[in-house]
Structures are given as structure tokens and as C-alpha cells.
Amino acid sequence: LANTLPQELQLFKTLQRLSFPMNKMSGELPEFLGDISTLKDLVLRNNTFDGTIAGRFFTGSTQFTTFDISENKFSGNFPNAIGRKGGMVALHINDNDFAGTITASLRGLGNLETLRMGGNKFGPSIPSELAQLKSLKELSLQNN
């Protein structure tokens, strides 16, 4: 598949999983995905999506358990609003072009088991707040 995510996806009011890995999808991540209240799993890894992730994306009604946008071309700072998604179990944003500090708001992800942030430009240190992630089983920060 090669294209952008169609606006019509917002019409699926019972959509729980949106998975388009390993395609040639491109463009920015549509903010309406953050408002699909039934959406639990977003898997868009290994495409050519780009742009920044708006903080508003994580303030909508979606309660992600899996958020996988790894291996794309996203850039900028990763939004602090991610900490509002306390039910998230897997956050994979590795192998993009994110930069800046690792947000301390990640401490709000109390159910997080997997955190993959390697292959970006985060730094200069790991926030001590990550120690509050008591469910964390995998932490990957290589190549930052």
C-alpha cells in the first residue's frame, strides 16, 4: 500500500486496531486518530510517515494500549501529553528522527511494559522518572 491514511478512517466508530506495517504509507499522522475512542492499537511501523506528532493527538478520547510508529521519519520533540495514556502497554517510537529530552511525563504510563525509543536523537540523559514505570519489562534506548 502506498498513500496517506484516508480521512474516511474516522468513520469507523468501532475500530479497535489499525495496522498498516511495512508499506509505503506517507504523510503526517492524522490527528483524528486520537479521537477514535474505540482505537486501542495503532501499528504503523516501517513506512515513510513524517512530520511531528501533535500533543493534541494524546489528549483525545483514544485509549491506546499499543502505539507503534517505529521505523518512519517522524521528527521534533515527542509530546509530553503521552503521559495521559495510562493504559498504554507498548510504546514503540524507535528509528525515527525525534529529538530533545526524553519526556518525564512517561511516568504517567503506569501499565507500560515495552518502551522502545532507540535510533532517535534523544538526550542528554535518561529521566529518573522512568524508574516509576513498575510494569516495564523492556527498555530500549540504543543509538541516541
JOSULDA-V672551 format. One record per residue. PSI is psi in whole degrees, 0 to 359 (none if undefined). NEAR is the number of other ideal C-beta (glycine too) atoms within 8 Angstrom. D_CENTER is the distance of its C-alpha to the mean C-alpha in Angstrom with 1 decimal. Layout:
psi: <PSI & PSI>
near: <NEAR & NEAR>
d_center: <D_CENTER & D_CENTER>
This chain:
psi: <137 & 113 & 189 & 167 & 126 & 143 & 334 & 343 & 331 & 349 & 345 & 94 & 352 & 11 & 125 & 330 & 128 & 114 & 115 & 50 & 154 & 51 & 201 & 37 & 145 & 181 & 185 & 159 & 117 & 132 & 335 & 338 & 331 & 353 & 2 & 99 & 336 & 350 & 120 & 320 & 123 & 114 & 106 & 24 & 153 & 59 & 204 & 34 & 150 & 188 & 189 & 165 & 117 & 140 & 328 & 334 & 327 & 7 & 358 & 189 & 351 & 136 & 79 & 140 & 327 & 129 & 101 & 102 & 27 & 158 & 52 & 207 & 31 & 151 & 180 & 189 & 145 & 134 & 139 & 335 & 349 & 329 & 349 & 355 & 63 & 339 & 0 & 134 & 326 & 125 & 109 & 104 & 19 & 157 & 54 & 211 & 34 & 151 & 174 & 194 & 154 & 123 & 131 & 344 & 349 & 338 & 340 & 354 & 67 & 339 & 3 & 128 & 329 & 125 & 110 & 112 & 9 & 165 & 30 & 205 & 44 & 153 & 183 & 355 & 172 & 125 & 138 & 339 & 340 & 337 & 344 & 354 & 82 & 340 & 356 & 126 & 334 & 126 & 119 & 115 & 18 & 154 & 50 & none>
near: <6 & 6 & 8 & 7 & 10 & 6 & 6 & 5 & 13 & 10 & 5 & 7 & 6 & 5 & 10 & 7 & 8 & 11 & 8 & 10 & 10 & 5 & 9 & 8 & 14 & 10 & 8 & 7 & 12 & 10 & 10 & 9 & 15 & 12 & 10 & 14 & 7 & 8 & 13 & 9 & 11 & 12 & 11 & 14 & 12 & 8 & 14 & 8 & 14 & 10 & 10 & 8 & 11 & 7 & 9 & 9 & 13 & 11 & 8 & 9 & 7 & 11 & 8 & 12 & 9 & 12 & 11 & 11 & 14 & 12 & 8 & 14 & 8 & 15 & 10 & 10 & 9 & 10 & 11 & 7 & 11 & 15 & 12 & 8 & 13 & 9 & 8 & 14 & 10 & 11 & 13 & 12 & 13 & 12 & 8 & 14 & 8 & 14 & 9 & 8 & 9 & 11 & 12 & 7 & 9 & 16 & 10 & 10 & 13 & 9 & 9 & 14 & 9 & 11 & 12 & 11 & 13 & 11 & 8 & 14 & 8 & 11 & 6 & 3 & 5 & 6 & 10 & 5 & 8 & 13 & 5 & 7 & 12 & 5 & 9 & 11 & 5 & 8 & 6 & 9 & 9 & 6 & 5 & 10>
d_center: <21.0 & 20.8 & 19.9 & 17.4 & 15.9 & 18.9 & 19.3 & 21.2 & 18.2 & 18.3 & 21.7 & 20.5 & 20.9 & 20.6 & 17.7 & 15.8 & 14.0 & 13.0 & 13.1 & 14.1 & 13.7 & 16.3 & 17.6 & 18.4 & 16.1 & 15.8 & 15.5 & 12.9 & 10.2 & 12.7 & 12.4 & 14.4 & 11.6 & 10.9 & 14.6 & 15.1 & 16.2 & 16.6 & 13.2 & 11.9 & 10.2 & 8.2 & 8.9 & 9.4 & 10.0 & 13.2 & 13.9 & 14.8 & 12.3 & 12.7 & 13.0 & 11.1 & 8.4 & 10.9 & 11.1 & 12.7 & 9.6 & 9.1 & 12.9 & 13.7 & 15.1 & 12.3 & 12.0 & 9.1 & 10.3 & 8.0 & 4.4 & 5.4 & 5.5 & 8.0 & 11.4 & 11.2 & 12.6 & 10.2 & 12.0 & 13.0 & 11.9 & 8.5 & 9.5 & 11.5 & 11.0 & 8.1 & 11.3 & 12.4 & 10.5 & 13.1 & 13.2 & 9.9 & 11.3 & 8.8 & 5.7 & 6.1 & 5.5 & 9.3 & 11.9 & 10.9 & 13.0 & 11.2 & 14.1 & 15.6 & 15.7 & 13.2 & 12.9 & 15.3 & 13.6 & 11.6 & 15.0 & 14.4 & 12.3 & 15.7 & 15.0 & 12.3 & 14.0 & 11.8 & 10.0 & 9.9 & 9.8 & 13.0 & 14.2 & 13.2 & 15.6 & 14.9 & 18.0 & 20.7 & 20.3 & 18.3 & 18.4 & 20.7 & 18.6 & 16.6 & 19.9 & 19.4 & 16.8 & 19.7 & 18.0 & 16.2 & 17.7 & 15.8 & 14.7 & 14.4 & 14.8 & 17.3 & 18.2 & 17.1>
